[in-house]
Amino acid sequence: MELGTREQAVLALERRAFPGPGAKERAIREELDLSPVRYYQLLNALLDDERALAHDPVTVNRLRRIRETRRAER
């Protein structure tokens, strides 16, 4: 089973670089019609989804490393 359109869009947005503060949040609202809080909830769930790993291993593994580093710092 493949990722849905919304899940693929979340990963695609996460691959992009944003020019300054607030640009990413604005893109989340305008392009995905999500609140930033909901976006990050979906993203976090995607990081544990093997379908997401198969779809975009570079992005998912990078984000998993960042998440683990932040957890270890707490």
All heavy atoms as a GROMACS GRO file, in nm:
protein
  607
    1MET      N    1   0.084  -0.119   0.000
    1MET     CA    2   0.000   0.000   0.000
    1MET      C    3   0.088   0.125   0.000
    1MET      O    4   0.184   0.134   0.074
    1MET     CB    5  -0.090  -0.004   0.124
    1MET     CG    6  -0.193   0.103   0.126
    1MET     SD    7  -0.306   0.076   0.264
    1MET     CE    8  -0.433   0.186   0.218
    2GLU      N    9   0.055   0.219  -0.084
    2GLU     CA   10   0.135   0.341  -0.097
    2GLU      C   11   0.081   0.452  -0.007
    2GLU      O   12  -0.031   0.446   0.041
    2GLU     CB   13   0.134   0.389  -0.241
    2GLU     CG   14   0.208   0.299  -0.335
    2GLU     CD   15   0.218   0.358  -0.474
    2GLU    OE1   16   0.194   0.478  -0.490
    2GLU    OE2   17   0.249   0.282  -0.566
    3LEU      N   18   0.163   0.554   0.009
    3LEU     CA   19   0.121   0.671   0.084
    3LEU      C   20   0.013   0.746   0.008
    3LEU      O   21   0.012   0.749  -0.114
    3LEU     CB   22   0.239   0.766   0.105
    3LEU     CG   23   0.350   0.721   0.197
    3LEU    CD1   24   0.462   0.824   0.196
    3LEU    CD2   25   0.300   0.699   0.337
    4GLY      N   26  -0.074   0.812   0.083
    4GLY     CA   27  -0.177   0.894   0.022
    4GLY      C   28  -0.119   1.025  -0.029
    4GLY      O   29  -0.003   1.060  -0.002
    5THR      N   30  -0.201   1.099  -0.098
    5THR     CA   31  -0.158   1.226  -0.156
    5THR      C   32  -0.112   1.323  -0.048
    5THR      O   33  -0.011   1.390  -0.064
    5THR     CB   34  -0.275   1.288  -0.237
    5THR    OG1   35  -0.316   1.193  -0.334
    5THR    CG2   36  -0.232   1.416  -0.305
    6ARG      N   37  -0.187   1.333   0.061
    6ARG     CA   38  -0.151   1.426   0.168
    6ARG      C   39  -0.017   1.388   0.231
    6ARG      O   40   0.067   1.474   0.255
    6ARG     CB   41  -0.260   1.430   0.275
    6ARG     CG   42  -0.220   1.520   0.393
    6ARG     CD   43  -0.333   1.545   0.485
    6ARG     NE   44  -0.400   1.664   0.436
    6ARG     CZ   45  -0.507   1.715   0.490
    6ARG    NH1   46  -0.563   1.659   0.593
    6ARG    NH2   47  -0.561   1.824   0.441
    7GLU      N   48   0.004   1.259   0.256
    7GLU     CA   49   0.130   1.215   0.316
    7GLU      C   50   0.247   1.246   0.223
    7GLU      O   51   0.354   1.289   0.267
    7GLU     CB   52   0.125   1.066   0.350
    7GLU     CG   53   0.034   1.032   0.465
    7GLU     CD   54  -0.111   1.010   0.424
    7GLU    OE1   55  -0.142   1.019   0.301
    7GLU    OE2   56  -0.194   0.986   0.512
    8GLN      N   57   0.230   1.222   0.094
    8GLN     CA   58   0.335   1.254  -0.002
    8GLN      C   59   0.363   1.404  -0.005
    8GLN      O   60   0.478   1.446  -0.016
    8GLN     CB   61   0.296   1.204  -0.141
    8GLN     CG   62   0.298   1.053  -0.153
    8GLN     CD   63   0.258   1.005  -0.291
    8GLN    OE1   64   0.269   1.078  -0.389
    8GLN    NE2   65   0.212   0.882  -0.299
    9ALA      N   66   0.258   1.484   0.005
    9ALA     CA   67   0.274   1.630   0.005
    9ALA      C   68   0.348   1.677   0.130
    9ALA      O   69   0.430   1.770   0.122
    9ALA     CB   70   0.137   1.698  -0.005
   10VAL      N   71   0.323   1.615   0.243
   10VAL     CA   72   0.394   1.650   0.367
   10VAL      C   73   0.544   1.622   0.350
   10VAL      O   74   0.627   1.707   0.382
   10VAL     CB   75   0.336   1.573   0.488
   10VAL    CG1   76   0.427   1.583   0.610
   10VAL    CG2   77   0.197   1.625   0.522
   11LEU      N   78   0.578   1.507   0.297
   11LEU     CA   79   0.719   1.474   0.276
   11LEU      C   80   0.783   1.566   0.172
   11LEU      O   81   0.898   1.609   0.189
   11LEU     CB   82   0.736   1.328   0.235
   11LEU     CG   83   0.706   1.226   0.345
   11LEU    CD1   84   0.711   1.084   0.288
   11LEU    CD2   85   0.803   1.240   0.461
   12ALA      N   86   0.710   1.600   0.068
   12ALA     CA   87   0.762   1.690  -0.035
   12ALA      C   88   0.789   1.829   0.024
   12ALA      O   89   0.892   1.890  -0.006
   12ALA     CB   90   0.665   1.701  -0.151
   13LEU      N   91   0.700   1.877   0.108
   13LEU     CA   92   0.720   2.007   0.170
   13LEU      C   93   0.841   2.002   0.263
   13LEU      O   94   0.919   2.097   0.270
   13LEU     CB   95   0.594   2.049   0.248
   13LEU     CG   96   0.598   2.192   0.295
   13LEU    CD1   97   0.508   2.278   0.206
   13LEU    CD2   98   0.552   2.203   0.437
   14GLU      N   99   0.859   1.892   0.330
   14GLU     CA  100   0.970   1.878   0.424
   14GLU      C  101   1.105   1.874   0.353
   14GLU      O  102   1.207   1.908   0.411
   14GLU     CB  103   0.950   1.753   0.510
   14GLU     CG  104   1.025   1.753   0.638
   14GLU     CD  105   0.995   1.872   0.728
   14GLU    OE1  106   0.880   1.916   0.739
   14GLU    OE2  107   1.092   1.920   0.793
   15ARG      N  108   1.108   1.835   0.228
   15ARG     CA  109   1.232   1.832   0.150
   15ARG      C  110   1.278   1.972   0.109
   15ARG      O  111   1.394   1.993   0.079
   15ARG     CB  112   1.213   1.750   0.022
   15ARG     CG  113   1.222   1.602   0.041
   15ARG     CD  114   1.231   1.529  -0.092
   15ARG     NE  115   1.117   1.554  -0.180
   15ARG     CZ  116   1.006   1.481  -0.183
   15ARG    NH1  117   0.993   1.379  -0.101
   15ARG    NH2  118   0.909   1.510  -0.267
   16ARG      N  119   1.186   2.066   0.107
   16ARG     CA  120   1.216   2.200   0.058
   16ARG      C  121   1.290   2.284   0.161
   16ARG      O  122   1.278   2.262   0.281
   16ARG     CB  123   1.087   2.272   0.021
   16ARG     CG  124   1.022   2.211  -0.099
   16ARG     CD  125   0.887   2.265  -0.135
   16ARG     NE  126   0.860   2.404  -0.102
   16ARG     CZ  127   0.736   2.453  -0.096
   16ARG    NH1  128   0.632   2.377  -0.118
   16ARG    NH2  129   0.718   2.580  -0.069
   17ALA      N  130   1.364   2.382   0.111
   17ALA     CA  131   1.429   2.482   0.197
   17ALA      C  132   1.343   2.608   0.194
   17ALA      O  133   1.285   2.641   0.090
   17ALA     CB  134   1.568   2.512   0.145
   18PHE      N  135   1.336   2.676   0.305
   18PHE     CA  136   1.254   2.796   0.315
   18PHE      C  137   1.341   2.915   0.349
   18PHE      O  138   1.434   2.904   0.430
   18PHE     CB  139   1.143   2.776   0.419
   18PHE     CG  140   1.043   2.673   0.375
   18PHE    CD1  141   1.058   2.540   0.412
   18PHE    CD2  142   0.938   2.707   0.294
   18PHE    CE1  143   0.969   2.443   0.369
   18PHE    CE2  144   0.847   2.611   0.250
   18PHE     CZ  145   0.862   2.479   0.288
   19PRO      N  146   1.311   3.031   0.290
   19PRO     CA  147   1.399   3.148   0.298
   19PRO      C  148   1.407   3.218   0.432
   19PRO      O  149   1.508   3.279   0.462
   19PRO     CB  150   1.342   3.243   0.192
   19PRO     CG  151   1.199   3.205   0.180
   19PRO     CD  152   1.194   3.057   0.207
   20GLY      N  153   1.306   3.210   0.512
   20GLY     CA  154   1.312   3.286   0.637
   20GLY      C  155   1.206   3.241   0.734
   20GLY      O  156   1.128   3.150   0.707
   21PRO      N  157   1.204   3.307   0.850
   21PRO     CA  158   1.107   3.270   0.953
   21PRO      C  159   0.963   3.288   0.904
   21PRO      O  160   0.930   3.387   0.838
   21PRO     CB  161   1.136   3.366   1.068
   21PRO     CG  162   1.248   3.452   1.026
   21PRO     CD  163   1.287   3.419   0.886
   22GLY      N  164   0.882   3.191   0.931
   22GLY     CA  165   0.742   3.199   0.896
   22GLY      C  166   0.708   3.148   0.757
   22GLY      O  167   0.592   3.121   0.727
   23ALA      N  168   0.807   3.133   0.671
   23ALA     CA  169   0.780   3.090   0.533
   23ALA      C  170   0.727   2.946   0.530
   23ALA      O  171   0.635   2.914   0.453
   23ALA     CB  172   0.905   3.103   0.447
   24LYS      N  173   0.784   2.860   0.611
   24LYS     CA  174   0.740   2.720   0.612
   24LYS      C  175   0.598   2.710   0.666
   24LYS      O  176   0.514   2.639   0.609
   24LYS     CB  177   0.835   2.635   0.696
   24LYS     CG  178   0.802   2.488   0.694
   24LYS     CD  179   0.906   2.409   0.769
   24LYS     CE  180   0.881   2.261   0.762
   24LYS     NZ  181   0.985   2.186   0.831
   25GLU      N  182   0.569   2.780   0.775
   25GLU     CA  183   0.436   2.776   0.832
   25GLU      C  184   0.332   2.829   0.733
   25GLU      O  185   0.222   2.778   0.723
   25GLU     CB  186   0.431   2.856   0.963
   25GLU     CG  187   0.500   2.786   1.079
   25GLU     CD  188   0.652   2.785   1.071
   25GLU    OE1  189   0.709   2.865   0.993
   25GLU    OE2  190   0.713   2.704   1.142
   26ARG      N  191   0.368   2.934   0.660
   26ARG     CA  192   0.279   2.990   0.559
   26ARG      C  193   0.254   2.887   0.447
   26ARG      O  194   0.140   2.868   0.403
   26ARG     CB  195   0.339   3.118   0.501
   26ARG     CG  196   0.248   3.198   0.415
   26ARG     CD  197   0.298   3.338   0.381
   26ARG     NE  198   0.443   3.352   0.364
   26ARG     CZ  199   0.527   3.400   0.457
   26ARG    NH1  200   0.482   3.440   0.574
   26ARG    NH2  201   0.657   3.409   0.433
   27ALA      N  202   0.358   2.818   0.405
   27ALA     CA  203   0.344   2.714   0.302
   27ALA      C  204   0.256   2.600   0.352
   27ALA      O  205   0.173   2.546   0.277
   27ALA     CB  206   0.480   2.662   0.259
   28ILE      N  207   0.270   2.564   0.478
   28ILE     CA  208   0.188   2.457   0.537
   28ILE      C  209   0.041   2.495   0.529
   28ILE      O  210  -0.044   2.417   0.487
   28ILE     CB  211   0.231   2.430   0.683
   28ILE    CG1  212   0.369   2.364   0.686
   28ILE    CG2  213   0.127   2.344   0.755
   28ILE    CD1  214   0.432   2.360   0.824
   29ARG      N  215   0.011   2.618   0.568
   29ARG     CA  216  -0.128   2.664   0.568
   29ARG      C  217  -0.183   2.678   0.426
   29ARG      O  218  -0.295   2.634   0.397
   29ARG     CB  219  -0.140   2.797   0.640
   29ARG     CG  220  -0.121   2.787   0.789
   29ARG     CD  221  -0.139   2.924   0.856
   29ARG     NE  222  -0.100   2.923   0.994
   29ARG     CZ  223  -0.173   2.875   1.093
   29ARG    NH1  224  -0.289   2.822   1.068
   29ARG    NH2  225  -0.128   2.879   1.218
   30GLU      N  226  -0.106   2.738   0.337
   30GLU     CA  227  -0.155   2.767   0.203
   30GLU      C  228  -0.158   2.645   0.111
   30GLU      O  229  -0.254   2.625   0.037
   30GLU     CB  230  -0.070   2.876   0.138
   30GLU     CG  231  -0.086   3.011   0.205
   30GLU     CD  232   0.010   3.116   0.152
   30GLU    OE1  233   0.091   3.085   0.061
   30GLU    OE2  234   0.005   3.229   0.204
   31GLU      N  235  -0.055   2.564   0.116
   31GLU     CA  236  -0.045   2.452   0.023
   31GLU      C  237  -0.115   2.326   0.071
   31GLU      O  238  -0.168   2.249  -0.008
   31GLU     CB  239   0.102   2.421  -0.006
   31GLU     CG  240   0.173   2.535  -0.076
   31GLU     CD  241   0.321   2.510  -0.092
   31GLU    OE1  242   0.364   2.392  -0.094
   31GLU    OE2  243   0.395   2.610  -0.103
   32LEU      N  244  -0.111   2.302   0.202
   32LEU     CA  245  -0.169   2.180   0.255
   32LEU      C  246  -0.300   2.202   0.329
   32LEU      O  247  -0.366   2.106   0.367
   32LEU     CB  248  -0.069   2.111   0.348
   32LEU     CG  249   0.065   2.072   0.287
   32LEU    CD1  250   0.156   2.011   0.392
   32LEU    CD2  251   0.046   1.978   0.170
   33ASP      N  252  -0.334   2.328   0.354
   33ASP     CA  253  -0.455   2.363   0.427
   33ASP      C  254  -0.458   2.294   0.564
   33ASP      O  255  -0.559   2.238   0.606
   33ASP     CB  256  -0.580   2.327   0.346
   33ASP     CG  257  -0.705   2.394   0.401
   33ASP    OD1  258  -0.693   2.505   0.456
   33ASP    OD2  259  -0.814   2.334   0.388
   34LEU      N  260  -0.344   2.300   0.631
   34LEU     CA  261  -0.329   2.242   0.765
   34LEU      C  262  -0.273   2.347   0.860
   34LEU      O  263  -0.202   2.438   0.818
   34LEU     CB  264  -0.229   2.126   0.764
   34LEU     CG  265  -0.265   1.999   0.689
   34LEU    CD1  266  -0.144   1.908   0.680
   34LEU    CD2  267  -0.379   1.928   0.759
   35SER      N  268  -0.302   2.331   0.987
   35SER     CA  269  -0.234   2.414   1.086
   35SER      C  270  -0.094   2.355   1.104
   35SER      O  271  -0.074   2.235   1.083
   35SER     CB  272  -0.309   2.412   1.219
   35SER     OG  273  -0.293   2.288   1.282
   36PRO      N  274   0.002   2.438   1.142
   36PRO     CA  275   0.136   2.383   1.165
   36PRO      C  276   0.137   2.271   1.270
   36PRO      O  277   0.211   2.174   1.255
   36PRO     CB  278   0.216   2.505   1.212
   36PRO     CG  279   0.149   2.620   1.142
   36PRO     CD  280   0.001   2.584   1.146
   37VAL      N  281   0.055   2.283   1.373
   37VAL     CA  282   0.050   2.178   1.476
   37VAL      C  283   0.007   2.045   1.415
   37VAL      O  284   0.070   1.941   1.438
   37VAL     CB  285  -0.045   2.218   1.591
   37VAL    CG1  286  -0.069   2.102   1.686
   37VAL    CG2  287   0.012   2.338   1.666
   38ARG      N  288  -0.098   2.048   1.335
   38ARG     CA  289  -0.147   1.924   1.270
   38ARG      C  290  -0.043   1.870   1.172
   38ARG      O  291  -0.023   1.750   1.161
   38ARG     CB  292  -0.280   1.952   1.198
   38ARG     CG  293  -0.339   1.829   1.136
   38ARG     CD  294  -0.379   1.726   1.243
   38ARG     NE  295  -0.430   1.607   1.178
   38ARG     CZ  296  -0.400   1.484   1.216
   38ARG    NH1  297  -0.322   1.463   1.320
   38ARG    NH2  298  -0.450   1.381   1.152
   39TYR      N  299   0.023   1.958   1.100
   39TYR     CA  300   0.128   1.918   1.006
   39TYR      C  301   0.237   1.839   1.079
   39TYR      O  302   0.277   1.731   1.034
   39TYR     CB  303   0.188   2.042   0.940
   39TYR     CG  304   0.312   2.016   0.860
   39TYR    CD1  305   0.304   1.971   0.730
   39TYR    CD2  306   0.439   2.034   0.915
   39TYR    CE1  307   0.419   1.946   0.655
   39TYR    CE2  308   0.554   2.010   0.842
   39TYR     CZ  309   0.542   1.965   0.712
   39TYR     OH  310   0.657   1.940   0.641
   40TYR      N  311   0.284   1.892   1.191
   40TYR     CA  312   0.391   1.824   1.263
   40TYR      C  313   0.343   1.695   1.327
   40TYR      O  314   0.421   1.600   1.340
   40TYR     CB  315   0.456   1.918   1.364
   40TYR     CG  316   0.543   2.021   1.295
   40TYR    CD1  317   0.506   2.154   1.289
   40TYR    CD2  318   0.659   1.984   1.230
   40TYR    CE1  319   0.585   2.248   1.222
   40TYR    CE2  320   0.738   2.076   1.162
   40TYR     CZ  321   0.699   2.208   1.159
   40TYR     OH  322   0.777   2.299   1.092
   41GLN      N  323   0.217   1.686   1.364
   41GLN     CA  324   0.162   1.559   1.412
   41GLN      C  325   0.164   1.455   1.301
   41GLN      O  326   0.207   1.340   1.323
   41GLN     CB  327   0.018   1.578   1.462
   41GLN     CG  328   0.006   1.655   1.590
   41GLN     CD  329  -0.138   1.689   1.624
   41GLN    OE1  330  -0.226   1.690   1.537
   41GLN    NE2  331  -0.161   1.721   1.750
   42LEU      N  332   0.120   1.494   1.183
   42LEU     CA  333   0.123   1.402   1.068
   42LEU      C  334   0.265   1.363   1.031
   42LEU      O  335   0.294   1.246   1.004
   42LEU     CB  336   0.055   1.466   0.947
   42LEU     CG  337  -0.096   1.484   0.953
   42LEU    CD1  338  -0.144   1.568   0.836
   42LEU    CD2  339  -0.165   1.349   0.954
   43LEU      N  340   0.354   1.460   1.031
   43LEU     CA  341   0.493   1.433   0.997
   43LEU      C  342   0.555   1.335   1.095
   43LEU      O  343   0.622   1.239   1.056
   43LEU     CB  344   0.574   1.563   0.993
   43LEU     CG  345   0.723   1.549   0.962
   43LEU    CD1  346   0.745   1.487   0.825
   43LEU    CD2  347   0.791   1.684   0.974
   44ASN      N  348   0.532   1.356   1.222
   44ASN     CA  349   0.588   1.267   1.323
   44ASN      C  350   0.536   1.124   1.306
   44ASN      O  351   0.612   1.028   1.318
   44ASN     CB  352   0.558   1.321   1.463
   44ASN     CG  353   0.649   1.261   1.567
   44ASN    OD1  354   0.768   1.246   1.544
   44ASN    ND2  355   0.593   1.227   1.681
   45ALA      N  356   0.408   1.110   1.276
   45ALA     CA  357   0.352   0.976   1.252
   45ALA      C  358   0.414   0.914   1.126
   45ALA      O  359   0.441   0.793   1.123
   45ALA     CB  360   0.201   0.984   1.238
   46LEU      N  361   0.439   0.995   1.025
   46LEU     CA  362   0.500   0.944   0.902
   46LEU      C  363   0.640   0.890   0.926
   46LEU      O  364   0.683   0.796   0.860
   46LEU     CB  365   0.507   1.054   0.796
   46LEU     CG  366   0.384   1.076   0.712
   46LEU    CD1  367   0.399   1.199   0.624
   46LEU    CD2  368   0.354   0.954   0.627
   47LEU      N  369   0.712   0.949   1.020
   47LEU     CA  370   0.848   0.904   1.046
   47LEU      C  371   0.852   0.761   1.099
   47LEU      O  372   0.955   0.693   1.089
   47LEU     CB  373   0.918   0.998   1.144
   47LEU     CG  374   0.938   1.140   1.094
   47LEU    CD1  375   1.016   1.221   1.197
   47LEU    CD2  376   1.006   1.144   0.959
   48ASP      N  377   0.740   0.713   1.152
   48ASP     CA  378   0.732   0.576   1.202
   48ASP      C  379   0.666   0.482   1.102
   48ASP      O  380   0.646   0.365   1.131
   48ASP     CB  381   0.655   0.574   1.334
   48ASP     CG  382   0.726   0.652   1.443
   48ASP    OD1  383   0.851   0.649   1.446
   48ASP    OD2  384   0.658   0.719   1.523
   49ASP      N  385   0.632   0.533   0.985
   49ASP     CA  386   0.561   0.455   0.885
   49ASP      C  387   0.661   0.402   0.781
   49ASP      O  388   0.730   0.479   0.716
   49ASP     CB  389   0.457   0.547   0.817
   49ASP     CG  390   0.361   0.473   0.727
   49ASP    OD1  391   0.399   0.368   0.670
   49ASP    OD2  392   0.248   0.521   0.712
   50GLU      N  393   0.666   0.272   0.766
   50GLU     CA  394   0.758   0.210   0.672
   50GLU      C  395   0.729   0.248   0.528
   50GLU      O  396   0.819   0.251   0.443
   50GLU     CB  397   0.758   0.057   0.688
   50GLU     CG  398   0.816   0.011   0.821
   50GLU     CD  399   0.959   0.060   0.844
   50GLU    OE1  400   1.041   0.051   0.751
   50GLU    OE2  401   0.988   0.109   0.955
   51ARG      N  402   0.604   0.281   0.497
   51ARG     CA  403   0.569   0.326   0.362
   51ARG      C  404   0.638   0.459   0.331
   51ARG      O  405   0.683   0.482   0.219
   51ARG     CB  406   0.419   0.341   0.346
   51ARG     CG  407   0.343   0.210   0.362
   51ARG     CD  408   0.194   0.230   0.360
   51ARG     NE  409   0.156   0.330   0.462
   51ARG     CZ  410   0.048   0.406   0.457
   51ARG    NH1  411  -0.035   0.398   0.356
   51ARG    NH2  412   0.021   0.493   0.553
   52ALA      N  413   0.646   0.546   0.432
   52ALA     CA  414   0.714   0.675   0.413
   52ALA      C  415   0.863   0.652   0.390
   52ALA      O  416   0.924   0.718   0.305
   52ALA     CB  417   0.692   0.765   0.534
   53LEU      N  418   0.921   0.559   0.463
   53LEU     CA  419   1.062   0.527   0.446
   53LEU      C  420   1.088   0.475   0.305
   53LEU      O  421   1.186   0.514   0.241
   53LEU     CB  422   1.107   0.426   0.550
   53LEU     CG  423   1.253   0.386   0.547
   53LEU    CD1  424   1.343   0.507   0.573
   53LEU    CD2  425   1.281   0.276   0.648
   54ALA      N  426   1.000   0.391   0.256
   54ALA     CA  427   1.016   0.337   0.120
   54ALA      C  428   0.997   0.447   0.015
   54ALA      O  429   1.066   0.447  -0.087
   54ALA     CB  430   0.916   0.224   0.096
   55HIS      N  431   0.908   0.542   0.041
   55HIS     CA  432   0.879   0.649  -0.054
   55HIS      C  433   0.992   0.751  -0.063
   55HIS      O  434   1.027   0.796  -0.172
   55HIS     CB  435   0.748   0.719  -0.014
   55HIS     CG  436   0.713   0.835  -0.101
   55HIS    ND1  437   0.659   0.819  -0.226
   55HIS    CD2  438   0.725   0.968  -0.082
   55HIS    CE1  439   0.640   0.938  -0.280
   55HIS    NE2  440   0.679   1.031  -0.194
   56ASP      N  441   1.048   0.789   0.052
   56ASP     CA  442   1.151   0.894   0.056
   56ASP      C  443   1.251   0.864   0.167
   56ASP      O  444   1.249   0.929   0.272
   56ASP     CB  445   1.084   1.030   0.077
   56ASP     CG  446   1.178   1.146   0.056
   56ASP    OD1  447   1.301   1.124   0.049
   56ASP    OD2  448   1.130   1.260   0.048
   57PRO      N  449   1.339   0.766   0.146
   57PRO     CA  450   1.430   0.725   0.253
   57PRO      C  451   1.525   0.834   0.300
   57PRO      O  452   1.557   0.842   0.420
   57PRO     CB  453   1.506   0.606   0.193
   57PRO     CG  454   1.486   0.614   0.047
   57PRO     CD  455   1.358   0.688   0.024
   58VAL      N  456   1.571   0.920   0.211
   58VAL     CA  457   1.666   1.025   0.250
   58VAL      C  458   1.602   1.121   0.349
   58VAL      O  459   1.656   1.150   0.456
   58VAL     CB  460   1.720   1.100   0.126
   58VAL    CG1  461   1.804   1.218   0.167
   58VAL    CG2  462   1.799   1.004   0.038
   59THR      N  463   1.484   1.171   0.315
   59THR     CA  464   1.415   1.266   0.402
   59THR      C  465   1.374   1.202   0.534
   59THR      O  466   1.396   1.259   0.642
   59THR     CB  467   1.291   1.324   0.330
   59THR    OG1  468   1.334   1.388   0.210
   59THR    CG2  469   1.217   1.423   0.418
   60VAL      N  470   1.316   1.084   0.528
   60VAL     CA  471   1.269   1.018   0.649
   60VAL      C  472   1.386   0.985   0.742
   60VAL      O  473   1.378   1.011   0.862
   60VAL     CB  474   1.186   0.892   0.615
   60VAL    CG1  475   1.155   0.811   0.740
   60VAL    CG2  476   1.057   0.931   0.544
   61ASN      N  477   1.494   0.932   0.690
   61ASN     CA  478   1.609   0.901   0.775
   61ASN      C  479   1.672   1.027   0.835
   61ASN      O  480   1.711   1.027   0.951
   61ASN     CB  481   1.714   0.821   0.698
   61ASN     CG  482   1.675   0.677   0.685
   61ASN    OD1  483   1.615   0.618   0.774
   61ASN    ND2  484   1.707   0.617   0.571
   62ARG      N  485   1.677   1.136   0.757
   62ARG     CA  486   1.730   1.262   0.810
   62ARG      C  487   1.643   1.312   0.926
   62ARG      O  488   1.693   1.350   1.032
   62ARG     CB  489   1.734   1.367   0.699
   62ARG     CG  490   1.780   1.505   0.746
   62ARG     CD  491   1.786   1.605   0.631
   62ARG     NE  492   1.661   1.623   0.561
   62ARG     CZ  493   1.564   1.707   0.602
   62ARG    NH1  494   1.579   1.778   0.711
   62ARG    NH2  495   1.452   1.718   0.532
   63LEU      N  496   1.512   1.308   0.907
   63LEU     CA  497   1.421   1.355   1.011
   63LEU      C  498   1.421   1.264   1.132
   63LEU      O  499   1.407   1.312   1.246
   63LEU     CB  500   1.280   1.371   0.954
   63LEU     CG  501   1.267   1.480   0.848
   63LEU    CD1  502   1.130   1.473   0.782
   63LEU    CD2  503   1.292   1.617   0.907
   64ARG      N  504   1.438   1.135   1.112
   64ARG     CA  505   1.448   1.042   1.225
   64ARG      C  506   1.573   1.074   1.308
   64ARG      O  507   1.568   1.071   1.431
   64ARG     CB  508   1.454   0.898   1.176
   64ARG     CG  509   1.322   0.841   1.134
   64ARG     CD  510   1.339   0.698   1.085
   64ARG     NE  511   1.211   0.636   1.054
   64ARG     CZ  512   1.199   0.512   1.009
   64ARG    NH1  513   1.306   0.437   0.987
   64ARG    NH2  514   1.080   0.463   0.983
   65ARG      N  515   1.684   1.102   1.241
   65ARG     CA  516   1.807   1.136   1.314
   65ARG      C  517   1.787   1.264   1.396
   65ARG      O  518   1.828   1.270   1.512
   65ARG     CB  519   1.924   1.153   1.218
   65ARG     CG  520   1.984   1.023   1.168
   65ARG     CD  521   2.116   1.045   1.093
   65ARG     NE  522   2.105   1.139   0.983
   65ARG     CZ  523   2.071   1.108   0.858
   65ARG    NH1  524   2.042   0.983   0.828
   65ARG    NH2  525   2.067   1.200   0.765
   66ILE      N  526   1.726   1.364   1.336
   66ILE     CA  527   1.700   1.490   1.406
   66ILE      C  528   1.611   1.465   1.527
   66ILE      O  529   1.637   1.514   1.638
   66ILE     CB  530   1.636   1.593   1.311
   66ILE    CG1  531   1.738   1.637   1.206
   66ILE    CG2  532   1.583   1.714   1.388
   66ILE    CD1  533   1.679   1.717   1.092
   67ARG      N  534   1.506   1.386   1.508
   67ARG     CA  535   1.414   1.356   1.618
   67ARG      C  536   1.485   1.284   1.732
   67ARG      O  537   1.468   1.318   1.849
   67ARG     CB  538   1.296   1.273   1.566
   67ARG     CG  539   1.194   1.239   1.672
   67ARG     CD  540   1.073   1.168   1.617
   67ARG     NE  541   1.106   1.035   1.570
   67ARG     CZ  542   1.018   0.948   1.522
   67ARG    NH1  543   0.890   0.983   1.512
   67ARG    NH2  544   1.054   0.829   1.483
   68GLU      N  545   1.567   1.186   1.698
   68GLU     CA  546   1.640   1.112   1.801
   68GLU      C  547   1.738   1.200   1.876
   68GLU      O  548   1.756   1.188   1.996
   68GLU     CB  549   1.708   0.989   1.741
   68GLU     CG  550   1.613   0.882   1.696
   68GLU     CD  551   1.517   0.839   1.807
   68GLU    OE1  552   1.562   0.816   1.921
   68GLU    OE2  553   1.396   0.829   1.779
   69THR      N  554   1.806   1.289   1.804
   69THR     CA  555   1.899   1.382   1.868
   69THR      C  556   1.826   1.471   1.967
   69THR      O  557   1.873   1.492   2.080
   69THR     CB  558   1.971   1.469   1.762
   69THR    OG1  559   2.043   1.382   1.675
   69THR    CG2  560   2.066   1.568   1.826
   70ARG      N  561   1.711   1.523   1.928
   70ARG     CA  562   1.633   1.609   2.018
   70ARG      C  563   1.582   1.533   2.139
   70ARG      O  564   1.579   1.587   2.249
   70ARG     CB  565   1.518   1.673   1.941
   70ARG     CG  566   1.567   1.779   1.844
   70ARG     CD  567   1.454   1.844   1.770
   70ARG     NE  568   1.507   1.945   1.678
   70ARG     CZ  569   1.442   1.991   1.574
   70ARG    NH1  570   1.320   1.949   1.547
   70ARG    NH2  571   1.498   2.080   1.495
   71ARG      N  572   1.541   1.410   2.117
   71ARG     CA  573   1.495   1.328   2.232
   71ARG      C  574   1.609   1.302   2.329
   71ARG      O  575   1.591   1.303   2.450
   71ARG     CB  576   1.436   1.196   2.182
   71ARG     CG  577   1.299   1.208   2.125
   71ARG     CD  578   1.245   1.074   2.083
   71ARG     NE  579   1.110   1.088   2.030
   71ARG     CZ  580   1.046   0.992   1.966
   71ARG    NH1  581   1.104   0.874   1.948
   71ARG    NH2  582   0.924   1.012   1.920
   72ALA      N  583   1.726   1.276   2.277
   72ALA     CA  584   1.841   1.248   2.362
   72ALA      C  585   1.884   1.370   2.442
   72ALA      O  586   1.936   1.357   2.554
   72ALA     CB  587   1.958   1.199   2.277
   73GLU      N  588   1.860   1.489   2.388
   73GLU     CA  589   1.896   1.613   2.458
   73GLU      C  590   1.803   1.645   2.574
   73GLU      O  591   1.838   1.724   2.660
   73GLU     CB  592   1.897   1.729   2.359
   73GLU     CG  593   2.012   1.722   2.260
   73GLU     CD  594   2.001   1.828   2.153
   73GLU    OE1  595   1.899   1.901   2.147
   73GLU    OE2  596   2.096   1.839   2.073
   74ARG      N  597   1.686   1.586   2.575
   74ARG     CA  598   1.589   1.615   2.682
   74ARG      C  599   1.620   1.544   2.809
   74ARG      O  600   1.678   1.456   2.834
   74ARG     CB  601   1.448   1.576   2.638
   74ARG     CG  602   1.398   1.665   2.528
   74ARG     CD  603   1.260   1.627   2.490
   74ARG     NE  604   1.227   1.688   2.362
   74ARG     CZ  605   1.124   1.654   2.289
   74ARG    NH1  606   1.042   1.563   2.328
   74ARG    NH2  607   1.101   1.712   2.176
   0.00000   0.00000   0.00000
